[in-house]
Amino acid sequence: MADIRDDNKPTVVVSRCLGFCHCRYNGDVISDAFVEQLKDHVNYITVCPEVEIGLGVPRNPVRLVLDNGNLELYQPATGNIYTEEMNRYSAELFESLGEIHGFLLKGRSPSCGTKDVKIYVNKEKAVGSVKGVGLFASRAMERYPNLPMEEEGRLTNYAIREHFLTKLYTFFRFGKVKDSGAMKELVKFHAGHKYLLLSYNQSQSRILGKIVANHEKKHFREVAELYEHHLSLAFARLPSRNNYINTFMHIFGYFSDEITAGEKAFLLDRFQKYREDKIHISVVLNVLRAYVIRFNLEYLLDQVLWEAYPEELLNIKDSGK
């Protein structure tokens, strides 16, 4: 675990087998382009829960099974059950982590998988399975319900990757606000994220605005806690194209009377092409931002929407999965 962290970067808990160590059950390490790309932009804390509970490398595989209605981490070769050890390790790790901002875990692992992990309906493999969440990942979701958590395989999809990065850096910035303990910093955060929040979830954006207004004069800690909960709800799902186009129209309204009919037609055509998935969102954002700069619209210039995460991490390649 890293002892020294750069406070200007988010901290991400990552599965150690994703390029850091030969610690998979068969002694393999998995090279992952996104994990590698992210290295310079985050503080990584690497974990291998199965090694940490003493299973070693290489090791006999473990699986999740339902045993008398209980979910267990089971090792068929030995008949051993490691559920208690995994739960204890998870709790102790979380106590030691300090402030973190997200998880990037190994997909389909009985410990780390976040979706589609096989859960066998009993200890006999042949009887069938259902889908669920790895045991370590499940404990992490309980402990950190608001933070972004993804597995490496899903992040080959552009939309999921964009969402993960946007949520990761948003919660990193929000962590700075919480640390400040200052209401004015929360007001500033909300103002700067207005159009990003509008793009994600309009109803939650309105609720967050009311929380920041704080008409009941609640203590900062209480306001921040409530804000964080609704911020998580705002980022619970990927944003829709219609929501983004609504945001584009809001921004367009600031300068629409100042541009020519030809410019208006061009911009509206860009919006439509984005709606039809014919151009990438960055094309629209860059054109809009150019007008915001041209007309020196200071409030809009400061919006996080233009660069919700470091530009160097923008990669429009998509696996199609």
N, C-alpha and C positions, 0 to 999 in steps of 0.2 A: 504494500500500500504506500502510495506517495506521501511523504511527510511535508514536502514543500509545495505549496500551491500558489499559482499566480492569481491574485484577486481580480484581475481584469478578464479572467476566462471562467466560463461555467465549469463545474465539476461533474463528471459523468462516471457512473459505475459501469464497467464494461466486462464482459466475459473474457477471461484470460486466454482462452483458446483461440480468440479472434486475432491472431497475429502476434501475440505476446509470449506464448509458451506452449511447448508440446505437452499439453495436459488433457487432451481428449482421452476417452476410455481406451482407445487403441494407440495412444501415444502421438497422434497427429496434432498439427496446428493448422488453422484455417486462415489463409490470406484473404483479407477483405479490403477492397479498394476504399470504401467509404470510411471504415474504421481508421485506415491509414491516413486518408485525407484530413480527417478531423483532428488528428494528433496535435497539430500545431495550434489548434484553436480552442482546445479544452484541457482541463486537468483530468487525466484518466486515473481512476482507482480500479485496478484489475482484481477480479474475483474468480475463483473456481470452487464453487461450493462443494462439489463431490470430493475434490482433493482435500479441502479444508476439514471435512468430517472424517478424514483418514482412509479414504478408499484407494489412494495411490494411483500410479501411472506405470504401465497399463493396468487396467482393472476390469473385473467382470462387470458387464453392463448392469445398470439398475433401471427399473421401470416403475411407473405409477400403477397401482392396482387398487381395486375396491375390495376390501376384506371385511366382511360382516358390516357393510355400510360405511366403513371408515376408509379414507384415502391414505394409502401407505406408500412409502418409497421402498421398493422391494428388490432384492438381488437374487434372481432365480438360481444362479449357480451355487450359492451358499445357503439360501433360505433365510438370510438375514433381512431384518427390517431396519431402515435408517431414518424413519420419520422424525423421531424425537431428536436425533442428532442434528438433522437439517433444520428443524425449527429452532433449536437452541443456538446453532451457529448463526442463523439469520438474525435472531434477536440481538445477539452479542455484537455482530457486525454493525447493525443499524445504530446501536448505542455508541459505537466508536467512530462513525463516519463524519460527524460534524455536518456542515451545510453542504448539501448536494443539490443538483439541478435536473438530473435525469438518469435513465438506465438504457444501455445498449447491450442486449443479451443474445445468447446463442439460441437460435430458433429450434423448436421441436425437442429440446432437451427436457428430460423429466425433472431437472432442477430449474433450468433457466428459461425454458420456452414460455412465450407470452400468449400464444394461441395455438390451436390445433395439435396440442401434445396428446399422444395416445394414453388413455387411461383404460387399462384392461379391466374387464368386469369381474374377474377374480384372478387368482394366481396362475391359472392355466392359460397360456397364451392363445390357444386355439378357440377359446370361447367368445372372442370378439372384443371390441373396444369402443369407447366414446372419446370425444375430444374435450380437452380442458387446458389448464395452465400448469406449468411446472411448479414444484413445491416452493423453491426459493423465490421465484417470480411472484407467486401468489402472496407470500409473506411481504414482499416488497410493495405490492399493490395495496395491501392493507395498511402498511406503515406510511407510504407516500402516495396517497390517492390522487393528489393533484399534479404530480410530476409526470413529464413525458416518459414513456417506456416503450421501446420497440426492440424487435429482433432483426438481426442483420439481413436475413433473406427478404423481408418485406421492404427494406430500405432501398432495394434496387428499383422500386416503383417511385417515379418522380414525385407524384402528388403526396405520397406518404412521407417521403424524405423531406420535402419542403415543409410539410406540416410538423414533422418532428423537430426540424431545425428552428422553425418559427416559434414553436412552443418552448423549446429548450432555452432560447435566448430571451424570450419574453419573461420566463420565470427567473432567469438569471438576473435580468434587470429589476424585476420585482423584489428579488432577494435583497438587492441594494437598498430599495425603498424601506423594506422591513427593518434592515439593520440601522437605517438612519433614525427611525423612531419619530420622523417629522411628518406632520400632516401635509405641509407644503410640498414635500417630495412626492407624496401619493397623488396630490392634485396635479403636479407636473407630469408624473408618469401617465396618468389617465388622459391628460390633454394630448400628450405626444403619441399615445396609442389609439386615439379616437378612431381614425379611419381603418386601422388594422382590425380593431374590435368590431367595427361596423361591417367589415368584410367577412368576419367569421360568424357573428351571431348578433343580429340587431336587437333582439329582446334582452339578451344578457348585457349588451352594451348600454342599454337604457338603465337597467338595474344597477350596473356598476357606477353609472353617473350619479344615481340617487345615493348610493353608498358613500361616494366621495363628498357629495354635498353635505352629508353628516348633520342634517337639521336637528337631530336629537342630541348633538354634542357628546357623542360617545368617546371613550378613551381611544387613542390611536391604535393600541394593540387589538382592541375589539373590532375596530373598523377594518384594520389590515387583514384580520383573520376572515372576516366576512367577505372582503374584497377578493381574497385569494380563492375562497371557495367558488365564487361566481366567475372569477377569471378562469378557473379550471373548467367550469361548465361551458364557458364561451369557447374554449378550445377542445371541447370533448369530441368534436367531429371535424372532418375536413370541410373547409368552406366551399360553398357552391359558386358556380360561375355567375349566377344571377345576383348573388350578394355582392360579388366583386364589381359587377357592372353597375349596381346601385351606388357603390362607393365612387366609381369612376364618374358617374353622372353628378354626384355631389361636388366633386372636385372641379369638373368641367363647368359647373355653374358659377364658379368664382371668376372665370375669365371669358365665358362664352360671348359676352357682349363686346369684347375687345378684339376679337379675331374675325377674319374674313369668312364669308360663306363657304369658300373652298376649304379652308382649314377646318371649319366645323364638320363639313361633310367627310373629310378625311378621318378626323378623330372618331366620329360616330361609326364609320366603316371599320376602324380598328376595333372598336368595342364589339361590333357584330362578328368580326372574324375571330375574336377571342371567344365569344359565346359559342361559335361553331367549332372551336378547338382547331382552328387553322393557323393561329399564331400563339406564341408563348406569352404568358402574362407580363414578362419583363419588357416586351416590346411596348405594350400599352403603358406600363408604368414609366418607362423612359421618355415616351412622348409627352405624357402628362407632366412629368417632372420638369421637362424643358420649358413648358409654358409657365409653370409655377416659378421657376428661376427667372424667366423673362419678365414676368410681371411682379417679381419680388414679393410674393405672397408669404410673408414671414411665418404666419401660423402654419401654413401648409409645408413650408420648407423644413420645419422641425418634425414632421411626422415620421414615425418609425416605419410606416408602410413602405417607404422607398427602399429601405434596406433593413429588413427585420432580423437578418443575421449577416455575418461577414460575406461580402460579395465574392470572396475567393472560394466560398463553398457552393456557389451556384453551379449546378450541373444539370442540364436539361435532358441528359440521356435517361432513357426509361426502358426497363425490361419488358414492359407490357404485361407484367404479372400483377 
